[in-house]
Each structure stands twice: as C-alpha cells, then as structure tokens.
Amino acid sequence: MMRNFTSIVGSVMSSRNGQTEPPVREICLVCDQSMAFSDLYSTLRVCPICRFHYSLTARERIESLADTESFHEINRSISSLDPLSFSSRGSYKQRIFNDQRRTGLTEAVVTGRCSISGSSVMMIALDFGFMGGTMGCVVGEKVALALEQAARRNLPVIAVITSGGARFQEGVLSLMQMAKTSIAAVQLANKGLPFIVVLANPATGQTYASFASLADIIVAEPEAIVGFSSIRALQESTETPLPALSQTAEAKLKNGLLDGIVDRSKLRTLLAIILENLGRQYRLTSAEKSRTQAVEPHRTDAWDYVQLARHEDRPTSSDYIRSMFGNFVEIHGDRASADDDAVICGFGQLGAQTIMAIGQERRRADGRGISPSGFRKAQRAFDMAEKFKLPVVTLLDSRGPDVSIEAEQHGLCNAIATTIARMSGNGMPTIAVVIGEGGSEAALAFGVADRVLMMENAIYSTISPEGAAELIYQDEGRAEEVAESLKLTAHNCREYGIVDLLVQEPPGGAHTDTEEAARQLRRVLLQEIAELQSKSSRSLLKDRYKKFRNMGEYSSYFRAAITREANALQGFVSSGVRRIARRQQEEQPSPPQNSAMFD
C-alpha cells in the first residue's frame, strides 16, 4: 500500500496545534485499524498494526529512552527574545509566548543529563511542536552548551532530531547557529566521545544540515521524512512528480546516508548496546607468549585450494561475525552516495572487548566486486576505530574491485588508494584475515595490517586463475594450469612472507563445520590482539611501515624461498631434458647391418 506521507504528516502535525500533547487516537490514520487498547500506542505512539510512528513531544521522547527518574535538565531558563524585532502579520514574540504556554517548553529543544541502561549520556531532544523544531539563537545556544558540557564531562551525546526549515524570524542570526553547533560537535569529536543521532519525522532543514549530520552513528525512525528541503519545497522546484518515497529514511539508507532504520520500540535497546560497546574500557592482555602452532601444508594441487576457497557453502564474513562477535552493531553507507552490501562494517564484543570488524561479503546479487562506496564505507569504520580506540579486524573474501564504468566514474582508483592510506596510517592494532578468496586490490586495501592471517584453504592473488589464463592463453578454461604458477595458496603466501600466520580449518575445509572454523579463528584473534595491544601506536605504525616496506625485498627469507623454487624448477628442467634425451635415443633408427662383419 502506497501511503501519502505528505498528507499524513500534515494532519498529524496540524492536530497538535492548541494542544500540549499529541491527541490520543482510537483509529489509525494510515491503516484505519483500532489502537484503543494498544500498550504500544499508549506508551510509544506506534500503531500496533501498520507500525506507523506518530509524533512525540521532546519530553516524551526522553522519557521513552532514559532510565526512570535519571533525567536532569540543563539550561532550562534560556528563552527566546526577538533579536531582529521581526515584523509580520503576527508578532514573533507573541508566537513564541503562545508556543511556550501550549507546550510547556521555553524553546524547541530540551537538553540534559541522564542514563540509558546505566550508561551516562547527554541528551538533546528537539520538539517539532514548538515552531516546527526550527533552530533559532536559543536552540543553537542550548545545543552548543550541551555538546560543550558533554565534552568537559566526557559524556557521549544522543540527539533526537525532529525539525523543519529555518527560523526565518531571526534572519541570518539563525543561519549562524549552524556554524555554532557544528563547531561544538567537532570539539566533542576531538575528545573521542560517541555522538549518536536519531532522526524522527520530520528531520529537515538547518538542524539536519549541521550538527545532526556530524554524528558517528545516524539512525532514523521508519518512513521518517529526512532531507534538507521539505517535500513541498522539492515539489515546487520541479514540474514532474517526485519519485515515490524519495525523501524518506528508507531512501537515505539506500543512498548511504544512514546507518539504520530502527523501530521506536527497539531504539532504547540499540542505544544501550552502542553506548556499552563504545564506552567499554576492557582490554585484552596476553597471559603468555606462546604462539599458535604452525599449520602443515597438505599434499594437494593449487587448483584444489581454489575450489575450496570458492566453495558455495564456505563461511562468509557475515557468518564469522555472527559466530565470533557479541552485541554486533552494523553501520551502513559511505555518507556520500551509496551503501555497498559487498562490505560489512560494525563493532561488537570479542573477549569482552569492543572490536571494529570490516568484512568483504562475496555473496551479492549482481556478482560485482567492491565499489568505490564500499571502500569509503570501510574508511568510515577505520576512522571510528581510531576515534574510539578500537582494534580493527578485517575479513578478506572478494574476487576484486568493481571494474564497471560506473565505478570508474565514481573514483575507484582514489577510493582504493585512500583506503590503503587510511588503514596503513591507523594508530590502533589491526589484523587482516583472508577467509576465502583474497582478490587483488580489493584484498590489499583491507589487508595493510599489523598481522595478516590466512585460513588454511584460502587463496590470495593479484589476479584470478581465469584472468591469468585469459591473458596468457586467451582461454579461461586453462585456469587450472595457471593456478600453480600464481603461488596463491596460504602456504605459498606464508612462505613468501605475505601472511604471518595460518589458521587451521576443520578436516575437509571450513564449510564442513562453520562453528569450528569460527572457533579456531576467534582463538587466534584473541591471542594476536592481546599481543598487539601491548605496543604503543607509535610502535605499531613503525613496525607496520617496516613490514610492508620490505615486501618483495631480497632478504634471506625471500632468498630461501626463491632458492627452493629455483631448485624445484632446475630439477623439473633436468628431468625433462633427460626424458627428451631418452625419447630421442629410442626414436633414433638402428644403423644398417653390414654382412661382411659376420664373415
């Protein structure tokens, strides 16, 4: 059923005029079903049938999120004046007074300290019922003061945004509040404190275009109107009808601008998990210096490893993340244009410590590689990890980047290069794991880590065997012949110093027992993270630079590997020469017999 969101929002908002709270309805405006006896509607204003989210006041929103009696309002006494002596058909001062009397608020925002599931936070909640939640001088001042106090007290900030348009009655002074609040948000970020924004219906105008878009995590309520311009303004700017749902939260999520859409009934739980993950102070420590036992290579052809790495039932990044990480919170989008589902990013708990996990997901409908938005999405995760002091684990499993013309036009090369630079310069412990097929530049961009691990039956190569066969023989069907020469197996990579450690798989491959494969990997990750965390950021960066600076250098280790290859090749050539000599000798005709010799 296609909903007319403009008319629904208009009717819901207009019904609040002259009332302190939204009306208690018995019949849903959207689905025409009864809500009279619904606890969900009476407490959260959500229809139990169609899940439409009706508006809440700022105080109702705070009450729905904060622990009981934990909220302490700050800066309540600051109220609006008329800085420009704005003149119109109605007095601005009188309208402010009317909204204050009707809503019980001094302005369109309520700020204060509270706790959510025991985690202390600074709360900012806008109220659309007060002059449309627009940001004038007082709203900007109260938001900036809350952000500054949070920075001083080392508190994370949660802001619930429901706002529309500009406070034009305060002219350019209203415009300046965008800069004031954005600067305050930057100061909060510089302290390494979490900033989480919830976009309610509607979330438009100067508030959304300033501090609200600078948050670490941005989620929205279902079908909320989200954007800079209102639907009416957009429709007036064009003669053609707007695309259906073009200005909704769902459209923004698809375009990579949101991290998720959360039903109001689940919002408090999500916020509690995020606060717990990003606020944890636990660190893994190494109790012993023992290393994981080396994995002995199997006697098998390289093509067999290729088949195992590509097995359709082989665990994916999402499988490993689900098995290894607790309370995992996924983030979405590159905050620019798209959300590439070939890259999974998020944070969760591993051994009671929060870890940033970034995985390449090979199962995607269009079969394309990682797009520029996927690389930039990973960069977001790298930046968040450094801000919140989280170790990083990347899971590599992709045949390569997206090589379409669209990817080229969206800056593929720049995205790859900046991802390499961003990961190599990250000051936190980083571990990369090749879990399946480590394909060319896509794998490298996620693999510039302090430790590079590789599952026993994974592969890592600059080009696929099929691609190499096409280049060499113009025949992809000869990929099996080429696989051996590419030296793409885990044991080859370990031998050449490309990876540091191999992770054992269950007999027959990881696909035979996903949980056991995840258990083995989790054990090694805990060990490696504990060891890396004993080093300073400066030491990590120095060792990481040296590690990749020496890749391919003709060192003793590399020389030994080359010598083994040369000896093997020499033995192959010698045996081949001997076989050719014997064959020529066998094929050489016997000399003619001379009867005189028998005389």
N, C-alpha and C positions, 0 to 999 in steps of 0.2 A: 504494500500500500504506500503510495507516494503522499507524503504529508506536505501541506502548505505551511512551511515553518515561519514564513513572514507573518502570516495572519495569526498563527498560534501564539508566537512570541508577543505580537502586538496586543492580543487580547489578554494574555497573562499579565503583561506589564501594565496595561491600562487599568486592569482590575485592581491594581494596588493603589491607585490614586485615592486619597482620602482615607486610607487605612494604614494602621501601624504594621500589620502583618498580612501576608497573602491570605486570601479567603480560603476557608475550609470547604472543599468541594465534595459532593457526593457522586458526581458523574464526571468521568474523564473527558476533557475537551477533544482528545485525539481519537480514542477508541470507543467512546460512549459507554464504557462499562462502569459498573458501580465500584466506588472506592470507600464506601461509607464505613465499613468495618475493617479496613486495612491498617494494620500497625505500621506497615512500610510507608504508607502515605501520611499517616498522622505524625510520624516521627521525622521522616526524611523528605516528605513531599514527592515521592516517586510512585507512579501508577504501578500497582502490582501486576497488571495485565500487559500493557504495552511498554512499560518501563520509561515512559516519558518523565523527564525531570522538570518539575515545576520550580519556580524561583524560591529562594530562601533569603531572609534578611542576613546581614553580616553577623549578628549575634546568634542567630540560629545555626549558621554555618560553624561558628566557633564552638557552640555547644555540641554539635554533632561530631566534632573531631577531638576536642580537648578532654583530658581526664576530668572527672567530676570535681567541681569547685577549685580547679587549678588555674583558671584564667585570672590574670591581674592586669587590668587595662592601664595603659600609659598615655600621657599627653591628651587626656580626655577633654581638658578645659580649652584647648586651642579651637577657636571657632572662626568662621569666615566673616570678613567685612566686605566692603565694596571698593576695592583699591582704585578702580577707574571711574567711580561714580557713573556706572553704566546706565544709560537711559534707553528705555524701550517702552512698549505699551504697558508693561508691568514693571514694578520696582524689583531690582535684583535682590535688594535687602529684604524686601517683603517675601520673595520666593524662598530665600534661604530660611527666613523665620518660619514660614509655613511648613517647609520640609523638616525642620528641626522639631517642630511641635508634632507633626504627624508621625515621624519615625522614632523620636526619642534620641536621635543622634545629633551631635554638634556638626558633623560633616559626613562625607560619603565614605569614610574609612574608619575602621576600628583597629587599633593596634594594642598589643600587649604580650606578656609572657605567659606561657602555660606549659603543660606536659602532655605528651601523647604516648600512651602505653609506657609511661615512666621516663621518656626522653624529653628533656627540657628544650623548648623552642621559643622563638619569637614569632608571633602570629600577626599577619596583616590580612584583613578581610575587607574588601570593598562592598558597598551596598548600592545596587542599581536603583533602589527605591529613592535614594537621595540624589536628585538632579541627574539621574541616569548614571551614577557612579563616575562622573567626569572628574578630571584631575585639575583642580584649581590650586591656588597657592597653599591653602591649608592641607589639602590632601597630599600634595608634594612634600610639604614640610613634615607631616606626620609619618609618611613612608620613609623619608630620608632619616629622620630621627630614629625610627625603629631599626633600620638597617645599620645605622651607626652604633646604636646601643648593643645590637646583636654582635657586632664586630668587637666591641670592648669586652663584652661578657662571654665571648667565644660560644655563642649560641647559633645553631642552624636557624634558617628562616623558612617559613611556609607562608606563601601569599595566595589567597583565593581571589581571583580577578573576575569581576562582573561589571563591565564598564562600557560606555558607548560614547564616542565622539569627544569633542573638546569643550572645555569650559570657556566658551567664547566671550562670556560676560567679563572675563578677566584679561582678555586680549592676549598680547604677547607675553605677559607675565605667566599666563597659563602654559604657554608653549615652553617657557624656560624650565618648567617643572620636569619636563622630560630629561633635560640635561642633569638637573639636580639629583633626581632619583637614580639615573643611570650611573653617575659618578659614585654615589653611595653604594650601589650594587657592586661596582668594581672594587671598592675598598673592602667589602665583605669577601669577595672572591680572593683578594690578595692575602687574606687571613686563612685561606684554605677551609672555609666553612661552607657547609651544604646550603644551597638555595633551591627550593622546590616551589614550583608554581602550579596551581590548579586553575584552569580556565573554565569558568561556568558560562551560562547563557544569559546575555551575550558577552563576548570579550573582544572589544574592538577599540579603535581609536588610539589616543596618545599613550594610554597606560600599557596596552599590548605592544606598542611600538617603542617602548623604552625599557624600564627595569624588568617588566614581565618576561621579555624575550631574552634576558641575560641569565636566566636560571640554568642550573646544572641539569635539572630534570623538569620537563614540562609535560603535564598530562591534562586531559580535558574530560569533561563530562560528556556522555553520549549525545550526539546531534546538537551540541552547542554551536552557536554562530560564532565563528572565530575569524578575525582578519583585521586589517587596518581600516577598511571602509565598511560602512553598513551595506546591507543588501539594497536598500533604497538608493544610496549613492551610486552603487555599481550599476544598477539598472538604468539610472538616469544618464550614465556615461556611455551607453551603447543603445543602438536601435534594435539589436537582436536579443531574444530572451536569454537570460543567464543559464548556463549549464545546471542541470539538477544537482542540488546539494553542493554547489561549488564553494560555498563559504562556510561549510560545516567542519567540525572537528575531524570527521572521517576523511574529508578531502585533504586537510592539513597533514594528517598522519600519513596518507599515501604520498604526499609531496615531501616527506622527510622533515617536517617542521615540529612534530610532536613525538614524545616517547611512548605515549599510550593513551588509550581511552578507557576510563575507569568508571564503572557504575558507582553511584554515590554510596551504596550500601557496602562497597568493598574499599572505599577510599581510605578510611581510617587505618585499616589493616595494612594497606600498601604503604602509607606514610610511616607507620610504625616500623615496618621492615626496612625501608630505606634509611630511616634515622638510626636504626640499630646497626645496619651494615656499615654506614659511613661514619658512625660515631664510635665504633669499636676500637679499643686500644690494645687488643691482644696481638702478640707477635709470636710466630713460630720460632723456636730456638733449637739448635742442634744439640742433642744429648750425647751423640757420639760421632766420630769422624769416619765411620765405616761407609764404604761406597757400595752401591748396588753391584751385584755380580755381573760380569760380562756375559752377554748372550752369544752362544756359539753359533756360527753360521751353519745352515743346512746345506746339504749337497743337492742343489736344485738349480735349474736354469733361471736366468733373469726374467724370462717371459712368464714363468710361474709366479714370480713375485708381482709382476704387473697384474696378472689375473687376480691374485689375492687382494692387492691394493684396491682394485676396482670392483670387487665382489659386491653384488647388489644388496646383500644383507650385512655388509661390513658396517660397524658403528660409525655414525656421523658425529659432527661436533655437537649437535643438539643432544644426541644420545649420551655422550660423555659428560656434558654439562649437567644433564638431568641426573645422572648417576653419581657425580662427584661433588656437586655444589649444593649446599642448603640455602634456603631463602633467596634464590636467584631472582634478581630484578633485571629484566631486559630493557635496554634503551634502544630507541629507534631513530633513524633518519640522520641525514648529514646537515640539517638545519639550513639547507640551501635549496634543494630541488627534488630529492627523492629518498626513498628508503629501500636499499638493495637487500633483498632477502637472502642473497648469497653470503652475507656477513651477519653473524650473530654477535652482539655486544651486550655486556651486562656485568653485574657484580653479585657475588654470593659468597657464602662461607665455606672455607676449606680448612678443616682442622681448627675451627673456632676463630679463624682469621678471615677477614674480608679480602677477596681476590677479584681483580678485574679480568674477566675472561672474554676473549675475542676469538670467534671460531669461523672458519670458512665452511659453508654448507653446500655440499656438492649437489644435493637434490633440489633442483629448481625446475620449474615447469618449462621455461623457454630454452634450457640447456646452454645458456650463455655463461661466460665467465664473469669475473668480478668487475663491476662497472666503476667509473670514477666516484660515484656517490658511495659505493661500498668502501673504497679506500678512505674517503673523507669521513665516513662514519667511524671507521677504526681510529682515525686521528682524534676524533672526539673522545673516544674511550681512552686513548693514550694520555690526553690532556687531563681528563678526570682522574685517572690513576695517579698522575703526578701531583695533582692538587690535593687529593685526599690521602696521599702516601700509601697507595695500594700496590702490592706486587702484581705483575701482569703475566698472564698465561695465554699464549696464542695457540690455536689448534689449526694446523695446515692441512687442507684437503680440497684442492681445486686444480683443474687442468690448466688454469691460466687466467689472464685478464680477458675481459670482453674486447674483442677485436673488431667490433662493428664501427661503421662510420659515425653512428650516434655517439659512441664512446670517445672517438677521436675529437669530435666537435665539442664535447664536454670536458676536454682537458685530461685525457687518460695519462699521458706521459707525466704531466705535472702532478697528478694525483699519486702515481706510483712513486715518483721521486720524493715528494713531500712526506709520504708515509714512511719511506725508508729513513729519511732525515729525522722525522718525529720519533720513531721508535729507537733509532740509534742514539738519540740525544736524551732519552727519558732517564731521569735520575733514580728510578725505582728498579728493584730486581725484576728481570724479565726472563721468561722461559718460553721457548717455542717448541712445539711438538708436531712432528709430521705424523699424522694419524692414518693417512691414506695415500693420496697422490699429491705430492708436492710439485705443483706445476709452475715452472719458470718464474717470471717476475711476480706473479701473484703470491707464490710461496715466499720468495725472498723478502718482499715488502713487509710481510708479517713475521719474518724469521730472523731479523737482526737483533738477536737476544744474547744475554749473558750465557745461557745454556741452551743448546739446541739438542733436543731429544728426538728419537725416531722409533716408532713402533716397529717391531721386528720384521713385519712383512710389508711395510710401507715402501714407497719409492720416491725419489727426489731427482728431478732432471730439468735441464734447461729447455728441453723440447720433448714432446711425446714421441714414443717409438713410431707411431703412424706418421707424424710430421717429419721425422728424420727419414723414414723410408720414402716418403714422397719427394723429399729434396734430393736424396741420393739416387734412388732407383726410379723415381716417378711412378711408384707403385706402393700404396699404403699396405697392400697385402703382404709385404715383406717385413712388416714391423717386428715380427718375432726374431728375424735375423739380426736386426739392428739393436734390439734391446740389450744384448750382451755388451756391445761396444759402448753404449751410453754410460755404463757403470752407474746405474741408477738405484741399485739395491741399498738397503740400510747398511749392510756390511761393507759395500763399496764406499759409501759416504763416510762411515766411521773410519775406514782405512785411510781416506784422503783428508781426514780432519775436518770435514764439513759438519759433522754432527759429533757431539760429545759423548752421548750415551744411548744405548739401545734398550728399549723396554720390551720385555718378554710378553709374548701373546699366548693364549691358550693353544693347545695342540690342534692343528688344522687351521688356525687363524682366528682373528678377533671375532669374526662373525659367528663362530661356533658357541661363544659364551661372552656376550657383551658385558655382563656384570663383572665377570672375572677380569676381562681386559681393562675395564674401568678401575677395578680394584688395584691391579698392578700399576697402572699409570698414576693413580692417586698416591700410592705408596712412594713412588719415585719423586713425584712433585713435592710432597711434603718434605722429603729429605733435601731436595735441591733448594727449595725456598728457604728452609731453615738455615742452610749453609750460606746462601747469598745474603740473607738479612744481617749477617754478622759483619758485612762490609759497608763502608760509607758510600754515599752517592759518588763522591769523587773517585773512589777506588773502583766502583762498578764501571763508571764511564771510561776510566783509563784502561781497565782490563778489556772492556768491550771493544774499544778502539784498536787495541793491540791485536785482539783476536781476529777481527775482520781485515785489519791492515796486513796481516801476514797470510791471509788466504791465498793459496797458489804460490807462495814463496818457496824457493827451492831449499827447504830446510831438510834436516836429517830425516825427519819423519816422512816428508814428502818424497825425499830421495829414495828412502827404503821402499816406499810403495811403487815408485817408478821403476826401481830395480827389479822388483818382483814381476811387474808387468813386462819389462823388457826380457827377463829370463824366460817367462812363460811364452812370450812371442818368439824368442830365439829358439826355444825348444820346439814350438809349433813349426817354425820355418825349417829347422833342421830335419825334423821327422818328415816334413813334406818333401824336402829335397831328396831324402833317402827313398821315399816312396816313388818319386818320379824316376830316380836312377834305376830302381829295381824294375819298374814298369818298362823303361826303355831297353833295359838289358833283356827282359823277357820277350819284348816285341822285336828285338834285333834278329834278322834271318841268319840261319846257320851257314857257315862257309861251305862252298861246293866241295864234294868229296873228290879226291884225286886217286884213281885206281892204281896209279903207279906206286903209290905209297904202300900198297899191300902186296906188291910183288915181292 
